[in-house]
Amino acid sequence: MPQPHQVIEGNTGHNERRCRNCASFITPEFARVFGNNDDEVFGCLDCMSATAVRNGHAHTQNADRSLK
């Protein structure tokens, strides 16, 4: 599991952020808006419903993981 503020290198050589729940790519903007104070995201639109993300469940590790 990645450590806080760790950036995972992709195959293209560009730095990428990943969801801590499903490892899907997330943009820095998504992490800033929906992540916690350290821009960590524990759920994204690939592993949570849009309603759950919008209601703030992506920024906590033990949040309700509503299925899509």
Contacts in CASP RR format, 6 or more apart in sequence:
PFRMAT RR
TARGET T0000
AUTHOR 0000-0000-0000
METHOD contacts of the structure
MODEL  1
MPQPHQVIEGNTGHNERRCRNCASFITPEFARVFGNNDDEVFGCLDCMSA
TAVRNGHAHTQNADRSLK
1 20 0 8 1.000
2 8 0 8 1.000
2 18 0 8 1.000
2 20 0 8 1.000
4 38 0 8 1.000
4 40 0 8 1.000
5 38 0 8 1.000
5 39 0 8 1.000
7 15 0 8 1.000
7 16 0 8 1.000
7 17 0 8 1.000
8 15 0 8 1.000
8 16 0 8 1.000
8 17 0 8 1.000
8 18 0 8 1.000
9 15 0 8 1.000
9 16 0 8 1.000
10 16 0 8 1.000
16 25 0 8 1.000
17 25 0 8 1.000
17 26 0 8 1.000
17 27 0 8 1.000
17 28 0 8 1.000
17 31 0 8 1.000
17 39 0 8 1.000
17 41 0 8 1.000
18 24 0 8 1.000
18 25 0 8 1.000
18 26 0 8 1.000
19 25 0 8 1.000
19 26 0 8 1.000
19 41 0 8 1.000
19 42 0 8 1.000
19 43 0 8 1.000
19 44 0 8 1.000
19 46 0 8 1.000
19 47 0 8 1.000
20 40 0 8 1.000
20 41 0 8 1.000
20 42 0 8 1.000
20 43 0 8 1.000
20 61 0 8 1.000
21 41 0 8 1.000
21 42 0 8 1.000
21 43 0 8 1.000
21 44 0 8 1.000
21 47 0 8 1.000
21 48 0 8 1.000
21 65 0 8 1.000
22 43 0 8 1.000
22 44 0 8 1.000
22 46 0 8 1.000
22 47 0 8 1.000
24 44 0 8 1.000
24 46 0 8 1.000
24 47 0 8 1.000
26 41 0 8 1.000
26 44 0 8 1.000
28 39 0 8 1.000
30 41 0 8 1.000
30 44 0 8 1.000
31 39 0 8 1.000
31 40 0 8 1.000
31 41 0 8 1.000
32 39 0 8 1.000
34 41 0 8 1.000
34 44 0 8 1.000
34 53 0 8 1.000
34 56 0 8 1.000
34 58 0 8 1.000
34 59 0 8 1.000
35 41 0 8 1.000
35 42 0 8 1.000
35 58 0 8 1.000
35 59 0 8 1.000
36 42 0 8 1.000
36 59 0 8 1.000
36 60 0 8 1.000
40 59 0 8 1.000
41 58 0 8 1.000
41 59 0 8 1.000
42 58 0 8 1.000
42 59 0 8 1.000
42 60 0 8 1.000
42 61 0 8 1.000
42 63 0 8 1.000
43 53 0 8 1.000
43 57 0 8 1.000
43 58 0 8 1.000
43 63 0 8 1.000
43 65 0 8 1.000
44 53 0 8 1.000
44 58 0 8 1.000
45 53 0 8 1.000
47 65 0 8 1.000
47 68 0 8 1.000
48 57 0 8 1.000
48 58 0 8 1.000
48 65 0 8 1.000
48 66 0 8 1.000
48 68 0 8 1.000
49 66 0 8 1.000
49 67 0 8 1.000
49 68 0 8 1.000
51 66 0 8 1.000
52 58 0 8 1.000
52 63 0 8 1.000
52 64 0 8 1.000
52 65 0 8 1.000
52 66 0 8 1.000
56 63 0 8 1.000
57 63 0 8 1.000
57 64 0 8 1.000
57 65 0 8 1.000
57 66 0 8 1.000
END
